[in-house]
Structure formats: C-alpha cells, structure tokens
Amino acid sequence: MKKIVTIIIIIAVIVGAFFFFRSGDKKVIAYETVELKKGSINNTVTATGTIEPITKVDVGTQVSGTISHIYADYNSVVKKGQLLAELDRKLLEAELRSEMANLKSSKSEFEYQDKNFKRLRQLHEKNLISETEYEEALYLYEKAQQAYEKAQATLVKAQSNLEYATIYSPIDGVVLSREVEEGQTVAASFETPTMFTIANDLRKMQVIANVDEADIGQVLEGQRVTFTVDAFPDDTFEGDVTQVRLNPTTESNVVTYEVVIDAPNPELKLKPGLTANITVYTMEKNDILLAPLKAFRFTPETDPANPQTPQVPQAGRGEKVVWLQTAEGIVPKVIKVGVSDGIYTEVKEGIQEGSRLIVGIERGKKIAPQGGSEESNPFMPPRPGQKKK
C-alpha cells in the first residue's frame, strides 16, 4: 500500500513540476522586418516579333520576256543604278522599229491632210466648193491628226519597254533573294514579277512585334526595349519603340497590334527573318525607395508584453500605412506612395532610408522569466546541445 502511495506522490510531483515550469515561459511577439532601401522598379510588356530591314525593295520588270543575263546574286552588295539583269531585247527592238515606221507614215498622212484641208477651207470661204466637200476634208484632217498623236504615244511606250528590259538597282543595299534564273521567261501581263529583293542597310534593322490587345495601351513611342534571338541566346539587344500601328490583326479570335522597334545592328548579327523575344519597359524608375507590398498588408496583434497597441492612422488618397519597428516599439506611419510593379511600391515621402518595416510575425519566440535565466525541468530530457542540470 505504501508503495502505491509513493508512486502516486512521485507522479503528482512530476506533473506539478512540469506545469510549473511551463507556466514560467512567456510568449512574446517577434516581428519579421525588412530595411527600407533604394532600388529600381519597372513594368514590362513581353511579345514576339520578326527581325526585318528598315528599307526593303522588291525589284521586278514591267515587260514580259526571257532573261538573257543576270549580274547579281544572293548577298551581292549593289549600288543605286547598278545593272542587275537584262531581258532579251530582240522582240522589243523590233517593236520599236515598227512603231517608228508607223509614226513616219502617220506624220506623212497628217501633213498631207493638213495641206489639203487648208486649201479646201480657202475655197469654201469663197463658196467655190460644196459644204459636203469641206466637211469631208475636215474629217480626214482630224482623223490623220489623231492617228499621228497615237503613233507618237505608241512610240514612247515602245521606247520605255525597251528601257525596262534592263533592270537596275533602285537603292544601295544587299541582295536578299534572287527569284529568277537565266533563260527563264517572266510574264508581266497581270502583275509585276519579283526578280530581286534588296535591303537598304543591314546595320539598321527593325523588329515588327505583335503585342496583345490587353497590353497595347501601355506601349508608347520612345520606350526602351530589350530583346533576344535564338541564334545568339547569350546576347541581349536593345532598341526603342518607333511606331505603334493602329491596324489590328485578328487570328484565332486573338487581336494583336504591330509595334515597330528600332534595332541597331552594327555587328551584323541580326539576320532578316529571325524571331525576337522582346521586352518593352513601359515604366522605369531608378534610385527610389522601395517598400514590399506585404508591408502594407501587415496588421499588428496585441503584444502580451505591451498590450496597448498604437492607434492606426487613416491614410488618404495616394497614401498607405506601414508599421515601423523602433527602440520604443512598433509605430504606425502614413507614407505617400507612387508606382508599383506588383512586388514593390515606390515610397515618395513619410519615412527615411534604413527604416525597419514590419512585414510579418514570427510566432513561438520565448523570453526568460523575470529574475533570472530560463531554467530547465529536471524531469525532462535536455534539448540538443544543452547539458542537464
């Protein structure tokens, strides 16, 4: 019986000691803070586009015929007025000679009818010929005049066609493509066939990007752009927005707008047709105070060590309330804010650089009871790294 009573007393002592030491622990609120620092903030819009020359000309021919000579090839550097190709001139020269002969015949006929009409007009004024003869002479004169004018115009056309048989470069540049071969027949009956495509200067390129309708409102001329291409994944190229085109493009119910981006290419790395992954910086600010957004969402709890929490002030338009950790405790502050990128917000005024902003609470921290350090329970096993007393 005594053994049972002894065991009960021992258990009671252990339980009482456990709760005694547990009641000696005081919970306090420890705050997670960040230091207010200066940095950069930006908002961006991403899209994809295609590298293209700023000036690109398709060179063709206005006359049909067989290509007799080609003097330029892919990647050829050409000057304005340089000979690129020639068509067979035999038929065009024969047509020109025919029109020249037709012009001479029309001229002779016109000169004869002109003299005849002037002679008959004088006789008609003296009433020496009938009205019918006079009208017939006038009709033949006007008909010969019209035929002569038509022959003149046809000769000009034949001369122009002969000149068009020689293809010259309209600009200085580089031949990007050659669509024809010697001996090939080109037909210009309905549309001008393309023979060469020439880019003006490959050191000055542009990106034609397709920006989604949800983002196009943020894109403006003059904004900075960075982009990459798969051909040079380690290089980042820079440019500026030069044009936001108003014509929409709809594909699979997705509306996009073309944005033109200037892309200097001094090293000639950028090739026409490369796909560019662009980033447009729609908003940029540097060397400004930045506060994390979670600092504005923080609401303090009552601290057992200091149950009187300061009153939360009211924030006006363009203002936010943050809590600072100071030597006197936590203090609310109303600050003026600016732009935000969804992670940080600009702090315009209200607090200084280096202030400690409270962004959260670290729960479970303990402080020692008053009058000494925290004692361990002699009946409990020691914590890792702690010696049992």
C-alpha positions as CSV (number, residue, x, y, z in Angstrom):
1,M,0.0,0.0,0.0
2,K,2.8,2.4,0.9
3,K,4.5,1.6,-2.4
4,I,1.3,2.7,-4.3
5,V,1.0,5.9,-2.3
6,T,4.7,6.7,-3.0
7,I,4.2,6.1,-6.8
8,I,1.2,8.4,-6.8
9,I,3.1,11.2,-4.9
10,I,6.0,10.9,-7.4
11,I,3.7,11.2,-10.4
12,A,2.0,14.2,-8.8
13,V,5.3,15.9,-8.2
14,I,6.4,15.3,-11.8
15,V,3.1,16.7,-13.2
16,G,3.2,19.7,-10.9
17,A,6.8,20.5,-11.8
18,F,6.0,20.2,-15.5
19,F,3.2,22.7,-15.3
20,F,5.1,25.0,-13.0
21,F,8.0,25.3,-15.4
22,R,5.6,25.6,-18.4
23,S,3.8,28.5,-16.7
24,G,7.2,30.2,-16.3
25,D,7.5,30.6,-20.2
26,K,6.2,33.8,-21.5
27,K,5.2,34.1,-25.2
28,V,6.1,37.3,-26.9
29,I,5.5,38.5,-30.5
30,A,8.7,38.8,-32.6
31,Y,8.3,40.8,-35.9
32,E,9.8,40.0,-39.3
33,T,11.2,43.2,-40.7
34,V,12.9,44.5,-43.8
35,E,15.1,47.5,-44.2
36,L,13.9,50.3,-46.5
37,K,16.4,50.6,-49.3
38,K,16.7,52.3,-52.7
39,G,16.5,50.4,-55.9
40,S,14.9,50.3,-59.4
41,I,11.4,49.4,-60.4
42,N,9.9,48.7,-63.8
43,N,6.8,47.3,-65.5
44,T,7.3,45.4,-68.8
45,V,5.3,44.0,-71.7
46,T,6.5,40.9,-73.5
47,A,5.8,39.8,-77.0
48,T,7.4,38.1,-80.0
49,G,8.3,39.6,-83.4
50,T,10.4,39.3,-86.5
51,I,13.7,41.0,-87.5
52,E,13.3,42.9,-90.7
53,P,15.3,45.5,-92.7
54,I,14.0,49.1,-92.3
55,T,14.0,49.6,-96.1
56,K,13.4,46.6,-98.4
57,V,12.6,46.8,-102.1
58,D,11.2,44.1,-104.4
59,V,12.7,44.7,-107.9
60,G,10.8,43.4,-110.9
61,T,10.1,44.1,-114.5
62,Q,7.3,45.8,-116.3
63,V,7.7,43.9,-119.5
64,S,7.5,40.2,-120.4
65,G,10.4,38.4,-121.9
66,T,13.2,35.9,-121.5
67,I,16.0,36.7,-119.1
68,S,19.3,36.8,-121.0
69,H,21.8,37.9,-118.3
70,I,21.9,38.1,-114.5
71,Y,24.6,40.2,-112.9
72,A,23.7,39.9,-109.2
73,D,23.3,37.0,-106.8
74,Y,22.4,36.4,-103.1
75,N,24.2,38.6,-100.7
76,S,25.6,40.8,-103.5
77,V,26.3,44.4,-102.4
78,V,24.9,46.7,-105.0
79,K,24.8,50.4,-105.6
80,K,21.9,52.5,-106.9
81,G,21.7,52.4,-110.7
82,Q,23.9,49.2,-110.9
83,L,22.9,46.7,-113.6
84,L,21.2,43.6,-112.1
85,A,19.7,41.8,-115.1
86,E,18.8,42.0,-118.8
87,L,15.9,40.6,-120.8
88,D,16.1,39.5,-124.4
89,R,15.8,42.8,-126.4
90,K,15.1,41.4,-129.9
91,L,11.4,41.5,-129.8
92,L,11.3,44.8,-128.1
93,E,13.7,46.4,-130.6
94,A,11.6,45.1,-133.5
95,E,8.5,46.5,-131.9
96,L,10.3,49.9,-131.5
97,R,11.3,49.9,-135.2
98,S,7.8,49.1,-136.2
99,E,6.4,52.0,-134.1
100,M,9.0,54.3,-135.6
101,A,7.8,53.4,-139.1
102,N,4.2,53.8,-138.1
103,L,5.0,57.2,-136.8
104,K,6.6,58.3,-140.1
105,S,3.6,57.0,-142.0
106,S,1.1,58.8,-139.7
107,K,3.2,62.0,-139.9
108,S,3.1,62.0,-143.7
109,E,-0.6,61.4,-143.8
110,F,-1.2,64.1,-141.3
111,E,0.9,66.7,-143.2
112,Y,-0.9,65.8,-146.5
113,Q,-4.4,66.1,-144.9
114,D,-3.3,69.4,-143.2
115,K,-2.3,71.0,-146.5
116,N,-5.4,69.7,-148.3
117,F,-7.7,70.9,-145.5
118,K,-6.2,74.4,-145.6
119,R,-6.6,74.6,-149.4
120,L,-10.2,73.5,-149.3
121,R,-11.0,75.8,-146.4
122,Q,-10.0,78.8,-148.5
123,L,-12.1,77.6,-151.4
124,H,-15.0,77.0,-149.0
125,E,-14.7,80.6,-147.7
126,K,-15.1,81.8,-151.4
127,N,-18.1,79.4,-151.9
128,L,-16.2,77.5,-154.6
129,I,-16.8,74.1,-153.1
130,S,-19.8,72.5,-151.5
131,E,-20.4,72.1,-147.8
132,T,-20.0,68.3,-148.1
133,E,-16.6,68.5,-149.6
134,Y,-15.5,70.9,-146.9
135,E,-16.8,68.6,-144.1
136,E,-15.1,65.6,-145.7
137,A,-11.8,67.4,-145.8
138,L,-12.2,68.4,-142.1
139,Y,-13.0,64.8,-141.1
140,L,-9.9,63.4,-142.9
141,Y,-7.7,66.1,-141.4
142,E,-8.8,65.4,-137.8
143,K,-8.6,61.7,-138.3
144,A,-5.0,62.0,-139.6
145,Q,-4.1,64.3,-136.6
146,Q,-5.4,61.7,-134.1
147,A,-3.5,58.9,-135.8
148,Y,-0.3,60.9,-135.7
149,E,-0.7,61.6,-132.0
150,K,-1.5,58.0,-131.3
151,A,1.6,56.9,-133.2
152,Q,3.7,59.3,-131.1
153,A,2.4,57.9,-127.8
154,T,2.9,54.3,-129.0
155,L,6.5,55.1,-129.9
156,V,7.1,56.4,-126.4
157,K,5.7,53.2,-125.0
158,A,7.9,51.1,-127.2
159,Q,10.9,53.0,-126.2
160,S,10.0,52.7,-122.5
161,N,9.5,48.9,-122.8
162,L,13.0,48.6,-124.4
163,E,14.4,50.5,-121.5
164,Y,12.6,48.3,-119.0
165,A,14.4,45.3,-120.4
166,T,17.4,46.4,-118.5
167,I,17.0,46.0,-114.7
168,Y,18.8,48.4,-112.4
169,S,19.1,48.6,-108.6
170,P,16.8,51.3,-107.2
171,I,18.8,51.7,-104.0
172,D,22.1,51.0,-102.3
173,G,22.0,47.7,-100.4
174,V,22.4,44.0,-100.3
175,V,20.5,41.4,-102.4
176,L,18.5,39.2,-100.0
177,S,16.9,37.0,-102.6
178,R,17.1,36.2,-106.3
179,E,13.9,34.7,-107.7
180,V,14.9,34.1,-111.4
181,E,17.5,32.3,-113.5
182,E,19.0,33.0,-116.9
183,G,16.8,31.7,-119.7
184,Q,13.6,31.9,-117.5
185,T,10.6,33.6,-119.1
186,V,8.9,36.3,-117.0
187,A,5.3,37.4,-117.7
188,A,4.2,40.9,-116.6
189,S,0.7,40.7,-118.0
190,F,-1.3,41.0,-114.7
191,E,1.3,41.8,-112.1
192,T,5.0,42.7,-111.9
193,P,7.0,39.6,-111.2
194,T,9.7,39.9,-108.4
195,M,13.2,39.3,-109.6
196,F,15.3,40.5,-106.7
197,T,14.7,41.6,-103.1
198,I,17.2,44.3,-101.9
199,A,17.6,45.5,-98.3
200,N,19.0,49.0,-97.9
201,D,21.3,48.7,-94.9
202,L,21.5,45.6,-92.7
203,R,23.3,47.6,-90.0
204,K,19.9,49.3,-89.3
205,M,17.2,46.7,-88.6
206,Q,13.8,46.8,-87.0
207,V,11.6,44.4,-85.1
208,I,7.9,44.0,-86.1
209,A,6.3,42.7,-82.9
210,N,2.8,41.6,-82.3
211,V,1.5,43.0,-79.0
212,D,-1.6,41.6,-77.4
213,E,-4.6,44.0,-77.1
214,A,-4.5,43.7,-73.3
215,D,-1.0,45.3,-73.3
216,I,-1.1,47.7,-76.2
217,G,-2.4,50.5,-74.1
218,Q,0.9,50.6,-72.1
219,V,3.2,50.7,-75.1
220,L,4.2,54.2,-76.3
221,E,6.8,55.6,-78.8
222,G,10.2,56.1,-77.3
223,Q,10.0,53.4,-74.7
224,R,13.2,51.2,-74.2
225,V,13.1,47.7,-75.5
226,T,15.4,44.7,-75.0
227,F,15.1,41.5,-77.0
228,T,16.9,38.2,-77.6
229,V,17.1,35.9,-80.6
230,D,17.6,32.1,-80.6
231,A,20.7,32.5,-82.9
232,F,22.5,34.3,-80.1
233,P,20.9,33.2,-76.8
234,D,23.7,34.8,-74.6
235,D,23.3,38.3,-76.2
236,T,20.7,40.9,-75.3
237,F,20.0,43.5,-77.9
238,E,18.5,46.9,-77.3
239,G,16.2,49.3,-79.2
240,D,13.3,51.8,-78.9
241,V,9.7,51.8,-79.9
242,T,9.4,53.9,-83.0
243,Q,5.8,53.3,-84.1
244,V,2.6,51.7,-82.7
245,R,0.5,50.8,-85.7
246,L,-3.3,51.2,-85.4
247,N,-4.3,48.5,-87.8
248,P,-5.4,45.4,-85.7
249,T,-4.7,41.8,-86.7
250,T,-7.1,39.1,-85.7
251,E,-6.1,35.4,-85.7
252,S,-8.0,32.6,-83.8
253,N,-10.0,35.4,-82.0
254,V,-6.8,36.9,-80.7
255,V,-6.3,40.6,-81.5
256,T,-2.8,42.0,-81.8
257,Y,-1.2,45.2,-82.9
258,E,2.1,45.7,-84.7
259,V,4.8,47.6,-82.8
260,V,7.9,48.7,-84.7
261,I,11.1,48.7,-82.8
262,D,14.3,50.2,-83.9
263,A,17.2,47.7,-83.7
264,P,20.7,48.9,-84.4
265,N,22.9,46.1,-85.9
266,P,26.4,47.4,-86.1
267,E,27.9,43.9,-85.8
268,L,25.5,42.4,-88.4
269,K,24.5,39.7,-86.0
270,L,20.8,40.2,-86.6
271,K,19.5,38.4,-89.8
272,P,16.3,39.2,-91.6
273,G,13.5,36.8,-90.5
274,L,14.9,35.9,-87.1
275,T,12.3,35.6,-84.3
276,A,12.8,38.1,-81.5
277,N,11.5,37.8,-77.9
278,I,11.0,41.4,-76.9
279,T,10.5,43.1,-73.5
280,V,9.1,46.6,-73.6
281,Y,9.8,48.7,-70.5
282,T,6.6,50.6,-70.1
283,M,7.6,52.1,-66.8
284,E,11.1,52.6,-65.3
285,K,12.3,54.4,-62.2
286,N,15.8,54.1,-60.7
287,D,17.3,55.1,-57.3
288,I,14.0,55.3,-55.4
289,L,12.9,54.0,-52.0
290,L,11.1,50.6,-52.4
291,A,8.8,49.0,-49.9
292,P,7.5,45.4,-50.3
293,L,3.7,45.1,-50.8
294,K,3.4,42.8,-47.8
295,A,4.4,45.7,-45.6
296,F,1.1,47.4,-46.4
297,R,-0.9,44.2,-45.6
298,F,0.5,43.9,-42.1
299,T,-1.8,44.4,-39.2
300,P,-0.3,44.2,-35.6
301,E,-1.6,41.9,-32.9
302,T,-1.8,42.7,-29.2
303,D,1.6,42.1,-27.6
304,P,1.3,40.4,-24.1
305,A,4.4,42.4,-23.0
306,N,2.8,45.6,-24.3
307,P,-1.0,45.2,-24.5
308,Q,-1.6,48.8,-25.6
309,T,-1.1,48.8,-29.4
310,P,-0.9,52.2,-31.1
311,Q,-3.9,53.6,-32.8
312,V,-3.9,53.0,-36.6
313,P,-4.0,56.4,-38.5
314,Q,-6.2,57.0,-41.6
315,A,-4.5,57.0,-45.0
316,G,-5.6,59.4,-47.7
317,R,-5.5,59.2,-51.5
318,G,-2.1,58.1,-52.7
319,E,-1.1,57.1,-49.1
320,K,-0.5,53.9,-47.3
321,V,0.0,52.9,-43.6
322,V,3.1,50.9,-42.6
323,W,4.4,49.8,-39.3
324,L,8.0,50.5,-38.2
325,Q,10.0,48.7,-35.5
326,T,11.8,51.3,-33.3
327,A,13.6,51.3,-30.0
328,E,10.3,52.3,-28.3
329,G,8.3,49.6,-30.0
330,I,6.2,49.4,-33.1
331,V,5.0,52.7,-34.6
332,P,2.5,53.3,-37.5
333,K,3.4,55.7,-40.2
334,V,1.4,57.2,-43.1
335,I,3.5,57.4,-46.3
336,K,3.0,58.7,-49.8
337,V,3.4,56.0,-52.4
338,G,4.0,56.0,-56.2
339,V,4.2,53.4,-58.9
340,S,4.2,49.7,-58.2
341,D,5.4,46.6,-60.1
342,G,3.2,44.1,-58.1
343,I,6.1,43.3,-55.8
344,Y,7.5,46.6,-54.6
345,T,5.9,50.1,-54.3
346,E,7.7,53.4,-54.6
347,V,7.9,55.4,-51.3
348,K,7.8,59.1,-52.1
349,E,7.8,60.6,-48.6
350,G,7.0,59.8,-45.0
351,I,9.9,57.6,-43.9
352,Q,13.6,57.6,-44.4
353,E,16.0,55.1,-46.0
354,G,17.1,52.5,-43.4
355,S,13.8,52.3,-41.6
356,R,12.7,48.8,-40.4
357,L,9.4,48.0,-42.0
358,I,7.4,45.2,-40.3
359,V,6.2,42.7,-42.9
360,G,5.0,39.8,-40.7
361,I,5.1,38.0,-37.3
362,E,7.5,35.3,-36.2
363,R,5.4,33.2,-33.7
364,G,6.6,30.9,-30.9
365,K,9.6,33.0,-29.6
366,K,10.1,32.9,-25.8
367,I,11.7,35.2,-23.2
368,A,13.1,34.2,-19.8
369,P,11.0,34.7,-16.6
370,Q,11.9,37.8,-14.6
371,G,14.6,37.4,-12.0
372,G,16.9,35.0,-13.9
373,S,17.5,32.9,-16.8
374,E,15.2,30.2,-18.1
375,E,15.6,27.0,-16.1
376,S,15.3,23.5,-17.4
377,N,12.9,20.9,-16.0
378,P,15.0,18.3,-14.1
379,F,12.5,15.6,-15.1
380,M,12.6,16.4,-18.8
381,P,15.4,15.2,-21.1
382,P,17.8,18.0,-22.1
383,R,17.4,19.8,-25.5
384,P,20.1,19.1,-28.2
385,G,23.3,20.9,-27.2
386,Q,22.1,21.6,-23.6
387,K,23.6,19.9,-20.6
388,K,21.3,18.5,-18.0
389,K,21.5,20.4,-14.6
